[in-house]
Amino acid sequence: MSIQTRRARERAERERLIVTAARELAESEGWDAVTTRRLAEEIEYSQPVLYSHFKGKDAIMAAVAVEGFADLAGELRAARTAVADPREALAAVGAAYALFAERRPALYDAMFTHAVDLPFATAEAPPALREAFGELLETVRPLVRDDDLETLTETFWSGLHGLVTLMRNGRLRHADHERRLALLISRFSG
């Protein structure tokens, strides 16, 4: 193994360590607790080491968000492919999306509510973002009639995100979440 290969591997491992530490700290204490100083202490490297990987907290949050989109894509794919009926797949994907947001609130915030420097809905979007949207798109595809597939998928995604966000922020009653989700699914699959 060459020295360059070893250094590249070590650099990738440090970057992975930084992202994992940021994600875990955010989930346990919130994004306000995630600072470069705190991360440096958590991973036992100096702040300059963090800055050699990321420009600052926003760049770290963007890396966490990209990782989150990869996780979300995997969970949506598993839900979509677990059932053959398109309407059941839509319900399974909707439930998986809502559960993802509930189980990982800080990660969901990095992906969808905090300002991060990631391009959405463009060719320049990171593959993980396109993959997560692609799972929603493939779920909606069998149910498209005269609508534009991408626009219908964006509308479905917006409905899911709105329900999740309003419930998480206490604007909607948590007790009625399943009913609202079922209503949204029935309107899209009806």
Summary of the structure (lengths in Angstrom):
residues: 190
radius of gyration: 18.8
end to end distance: 58.1
largest distance: 59.6
contacts: 549
relative contact order: 0.10
helix: 78%
strand: 0%
